[in-house]
């Protein structure tokens, strides 16, 4: 029951980020929505990977047992770093757009740059 509620909250986070990307008109809000969606995906991956009865291979005193695979942890750390760098790159792009446009609203930028 508790796990189902956590899974529903994680899916709600992903959907909030997804709809924010689609519905928001401000570019900074779109970037924040993408970060929220990315956080939800990472949280879902962690929720799925967490299971009872697994031991850490380094800190466990148990001689026999099921050990947690460290590869998914490395993948999640890599996803977090890549997400951060993409977010920084998009913010630099928005800063360059802000030099030429008085607003960060997408429809205004499209209207100003239309041929």
C-alpha positions in Angstrom: 0.0 0.0 0.0 2.8 2.4 1.0 4.9 1.5 -2.1 1.8 2.1 -4.4 1.4 5.6 -2.9 5.1 6.4 -3.5 4.8 5.1 -7.0 1.7 7.3 -7.6 3.5 10.4 -6.3 6.5 9.7 -8.5 4.3 9.3 -11.5 2.5 12.6 -10.6 5.9 14.3 -10.4 6.8 13.1 -13.9 3.4 14.1 -15.3 3.6 17.6 -13.7 7.0 18.1 -15.3 5.7 16.8 -18.7 2.7 19.0 -18.7 4.8 22.0 -17.6 7.1 21.5 -20.6 4.0 21.4 -22.9 1.9 24.1 -21.3 4.3 26.8 -20.0 5.2 29.6 -22.3 8.2 31.0 -20.4 11.5 29.3 -21.4 12.9 29.3 -17.8 9.7 27.6 -16.6 10.1 25.0 -19.3 13.6 24.3 -18.1 12.4 24.0 -14.5 9.6 21.6 -15.7 12.2 19.5 -17.5 14.2 19.3 -14.3 11.1 18.3 -12.3 10.4 15.5 -14.9 14.0 14.3 -14.8 13.9 14.2 -11.0 10.7 12.1 -11.1 12.3 9.6 -13.5 15.3 9.3 -11.3 13.0 8.8 -8.2 11.1 6.1 -10.1 14.3 4.3 -11.0 15.4 4.4 -7.3 11.9 3.2 -6.2 12.0 0.2 -8.6 15.7 -0.6 -7.7 15.0 -0.6 -3.9 14.2 -4.1 -2.6 14.2 -5.6 0.9 16.8 -8.2 1.7 19.6 -6.8 -0.4 23.0 -6.0 1.2 25.6 -3.5 0.2 28.6 -5.3 -1.1 31.1 -3.0 0.7 29.5 -2.3 4.1 27.8 -5.6 4.8 29.0 -8.1 7.4 27.0 -10.9 6.0 29.0 -13.7 4.3 26.2 -15.0 2.3 23.2 -13.3 0.9 21.8 -11.2 -2.0 24.0 -8.3 -2.8 22.7 -5.1 -4.4 24.0 -4.4 -7.9 26.1 -1.2 -7.9 25.7 -0.6 -11.7 22.2 1.0 -11.4 23.6 3.4 -8.8 26.3 4.4 -11.2 23.8 4.9 -14.0 21.6 7.1 -11.8 24.6 9.2 -10.7 25.5 9.6 -14.4 21.9 10.6 -15.3 22.0 13.2 -12.5 25.3 14.7 -13.8 24.1 14.7 -17.5 20.8 16.3 -16.4 22.6 19.0 -14.6 24.9 19.8 -17.6 21.9 19.8 -20.0 20.1 22.2 -17.7 23.1 24.5 -17.6 23.5 24.4 -21.4 19.8 25.3 -21.8 20.1 28.2 -19.4 23.1 29.6 -21.3 20.9 29.3 -24.5 18.1 31.2 -22.7 20.6 33.9 -21.6 21.7 34.3 -25.3 18.1 34.6 -26.4 17.5 37.2 -23.6 20.1 39.5 -25.1 18.2 39.8 -28.4 14.6 39.6 -27.1 12.9 41.7 -24.4 10.9 38.7 -23.2 11.4 34.9 -22.6 7.8 34.0 -23.7 8.0 31.5 -26.6 5.2 33.0 -28.7 6.8 36.5 -28.5 10.2 35.1 -29.6 8.6 33.2 -32.5 6.7 36.3 -33.6 9.8 38.5 -33.4 12.0 36.1 -35.4 9.4 35.1 -38.0 10.5 35.8 -41.6 
